[in-house]
Amino acid sequence: MSHLTTEAKKSLFNTFGGAEKNTGSIEAQVAMLTERINHISAHIKENKKDFSSNRGLIKMVGRRKQLLQYLAKRDITLYRSLIEKLGLRK
Protein backbone atom coordinates (compact mmCIF):
# COMPACT_ATOMS: atom_id res chain seq x y z
CA MET A 1 0.00 0.00 0.00
CA SER A 2 1.26 3.42 -0.90
CA HIS A 3 1.86 6.00 1.81
CA LEU A 4 0.87 8.89 -0.46
CA THR A 5 -2.49 10.55 -0.08
CA THR A 6 -4.67 11.23 -3.09
CA GLU A 7 -3.84 14.94 -2.92
CA ALA A 8 -0.11 14.21 -2.84
CA LYS A 9 -0.44 11.95 -5.87
CA LYS A 10 -2.41 14.60 -7.75
CA SER A 11 0.24 17.21 -7.03
CA LEU A 12 2.94 14.79 -8.22
CA PHE A 13 1.05 14.18 -11.45
CA ASN A 14 0.50 17.93 -11.90
CA THR A 15 4.19 18.62 -11.42
CA PHE A 16 5.60 15.82 -13.54
CA GLY A 17 2.76 14.65 -15.79
CA GLY A 18 1.36 18.02 -16.74
CA ALA A 19 -2.16 17.24 -15.49
CA GLU A 20 -3.86 15.40 -12.63
CA LYS A 21 -5.28 12.79 -14.98
CA ASN A 22 -2.00 12.18 -16.82
CA THR A 23 -0.95 9.25 -14.64
CA GLY A 24 0.58 7.26 -17.48
CA SER A 25 3.33 9.66 -18.52
CA ILE A 26 6.82 8.32 -17.99
CA GLU A 27 7.79 11.35 -15.90
CA ALA A 28 4.82 10.88 -13.56
CA GLN A 29 5.49 7.15 -13.19
CA VAL A 30 9.15 7.74 -12.36
CA ALA A 31 8.22 10.44 -9.83
CA MET A 32 5.70 8.13 -8.14
CA LEU A 33 8.20 5.26 -8.02
CA THR A 34 10.83 7.58 -6.56
CA GLU A 35 8.46 8.66 -3.77
CA ARG A 36 7.60 5.04 -2.96
CA ILE A 37 11.28 3.98 -3.09
CA ASN A 38 12.22 6.75 -0.64
CA HIS A 39 9.42 5.72 1.72
CA ILE A 40 10.30 2.01 1.67
CA SER A 41 14.02 2.76 2.04
CA ALA A 42 13.28 4.59 5.28
CA HIS A 43 11.14 1.65 6.44
CA ILE A 44 13.90 -0.87 5.69
CA LYS A 45 16.48 1.16 7.62
CA GLU A 46 14.34 0.68 10.74
CA ASN A 47 13.26 -2.91 9.97
CA LYS A 48 16.36 -4.62 8.64
CA LYS A 49 14.82 -8.11 8.55
CA ASP A 50 11.77 -7.17 6.49
CA PHE A 51 12.83 -9.18 3.47
CA SER A 52 9.54 -8.97 1.56
CA SER A 53 9.64 -5.17 1.61
CA ASN A 54 13.27 -5.34 0.53
CA ARG A 55 12.31 -7.47 -2.46
CA GLY A 56 9.56 -5.04 -3.38
CA LEU A 57 12.05 -2.19 -3.14
CA ILE A 58 14.46 -3.95 -5.48
CA LYS A 59 11.66 -4.56 -8.00
CA MET A 60 10.62 -0.89 -7.87
CA VAL A 61 14.20 0.28 -8.41
CA GLY A 62 14.46 -2.02 -11.43
CA ARG A 63 11.19 -0.72 -12.86
CA ARG A 64 12.29 2.89 -12.41
CA LYS A 65 15.61 2.07 -14.08
CA GLN A 66 13.78 0.60 -17.10
CA LEU A 67 11.54 3.65 -17.41
CA LEU A 68 14.52 6.00 -17.16
CA GLN A 69 16.42 4.04 -19.83
CA TYR A 70 13.41 4.30 -22.14
CA LEU A 71 13.13 8.03 -21.49
CA ALA A 72 16.86 8.55 -22.12
CA LYS A 73 16.53 6.87 -25.52
CA ARG A 74 13.37 8.80 -26.40
CA ASP A 75 14.21 12.32 -25.19
CA ILE A 76 17.58 12.96 -23.55
CA THR A 77 16.81 16.57 -22.53
CA LEU A 78 13.59 15.52 -20.77
CA TYR A 79 15.54 12.70 -19.09
CA ARG A 80 18.19 15.10 -17.80
CA SER A 81 15.65 17.59 -16.49
CA LEU A 82 13.71 14.81 -14.71
CA ILE A 83 16.89 13.50 -13.07
CA GLU A 84 17.67 17.04 -11.92
CA LYS A 85 14.16 17.63 -10.51
CA LEU A 86 14.04 14.33 -8.62
CA GLY A 87 17.58 14.64 -7.30
CA LEU A 88 18.77 11.32 -8.68
CA ARG A 89 22.38 10.60 -9.70
CA LYS A 90 24.60 12.44 -7.27
N, C-alpha and C positions, 0 to 999 in steps of 0.2 A: 504494500500500500504506500502510496506517495505521501509525503509530509506536506506537500504544497496545497494551499487552499485554492479554491476556484478563482478567487480574485488574483492571487499571485500568478497562477497559470495564465490568466487572461493578460496580465501586464507583461509577462514573458513573451507571449505570442504577439502582443502589440509592439514590443520593442524589437523582437528579432524576426517575426513573421510578416509584419506590416499591418496585420489586422487580427482581431480577436479570433475570428473563425479560421484563419490560415494556420491550422495546426499541423499541416502536412509539409510545410516548407522545410527544407534541410536545415536552415538556420534555426528555426524554432525547435526542431527535434534535437539538434545538438545542444541548444541552450537548456532544454528540459532535462536531457540526459546529464548534463554537467551539474545541474542543481541536485539531481538525485544522487549522482556519484559523490558530491561533496557531503550530502547528508549521511549516506551510508558509510563513507570513510570515517566520519566522526563517530558513528555508532560502533564501528569495528575497533577503533582505538580504545574504546571503553570495554568492549566485549570481545576480547581476543579469540575466544574459542567458538564464536558464532560462525561456523564454517559454511552454513547455507547462505547467510548474508554475504559472506566473502565470495562465494561462487557467483551469486547474483551481481556483485560489484564487478567481478572480472568480465562477466558477460556484457554488462553495460559499457564498460570501457572499450571492449572489442567492437561493440555496435557503434559507439561514437567514433572510433578510429575509422571504421568503414565509411561512415557518412562523411567524415572529414576528407578522406582520400578521394571520394567521389566529387566532393565540392572543389577540391584542389584541381582535379582534372577538368572540371566543368568551367570554373571561374576563379582564377587564382587571386584576383584582387578582392573578391567577396570573401574568399577563404582567409586571406590575411587580415581583413578587417574584423572578421568574426573571431579569429584567434586573439586579436588585440582586445576586443570588447570583453571576451570571456576570461581573459587573463591566463590563457593556456600557453605552454611552451616558454619557460623562463629564460 
